[in-house]
Amino acid sequence: MIHPTAILSPGANVADGVEIGAYSIIGDDVTIGKGTWIGPHVVIDPHVTIGPGCRIFQYAAIGAIPQDLKFGGEKSVVKIGPEVTIREFVTIHRGTETGGGITEVGEKSFLMAYTHIAHDCRVGKMVVLANNTTLAGHIVIGDHATVGGLVAIHQFVRVGDYAFVGGKSAVVKDVPPYVIAAGDRAVLHGLNRVGLKRHGFSNQALSALKKTYRILFRYGLTLNEAIERVHAEVEMVPEVETFIGFIKASSRGVTR
């Protein structure tokens, strides 16, 4: 059902079973997947694709042009995967040419009220961003990561898969996968053991990750020295390879 006060551009492509609430505005070149529910007073600007089964609550604003002084009006997009929940007053901006032209949110992610996702961010699948999470431009959030309320993440930072960032943290360097990071300037607080167990990580993987974490962050070694020692002493299960690969690929430096 589309409320009679909603405004839809003739260029919008709305699938069967979509509900759009009162006073919502759907722009040109917007595609909305089957069964998505859009509440009242939502604004979806041009060049946005929304997957099936999403829920978008009142006053969310999706697809506005980026807050980037270099933006020259080029076409760029926002892509929202299936079954994403977007709560009140969330803002998601389009990408820029220099960042690949796309801002993306993966399937089954949950964006709580007042979350802001800036241009060129890539948010993985089944991610939770709690209230007032603020992502600057060009940030990558891995699959199954959880970010607490009032967290601010610096541009170009990466947060790895299954990581947990505690509330009210300022994150200025990459957060490796599988760990907990928290603090006024975020520091590491060990593995995200509760989260990993909930996601069914094996005892073998947990043991190997625990050894890897200690060598990397508790022995006082340089990262290069620690990585060499991990290869020598730890069973290289896929989770450890992912951990080491993330650190090797870091350009901003790693939270420690």
PyMOL commands that set and color helices and strands:
alter all, ss='L'
color gray80, all
select helices_A, chain A and resi 97-99+193-198+203-217+223-233+238-248
alter helices_A, ss='H'
color red, helices_A
select strands_A, chain A and resi 7-8+13-14+19-20+25-26+30-32+37-38+43-44+48-50+55-56+61-64+77-80+85-86+91-93+102-105+110-111+116-117+122-123+128-129+134-135+140-141+146-147+152-153+158-159+164-165+170-171+179-182+187-191
alter strands_A, ss='S'
color yellow, strands_A
deselect
rebuild
show_as cartoon
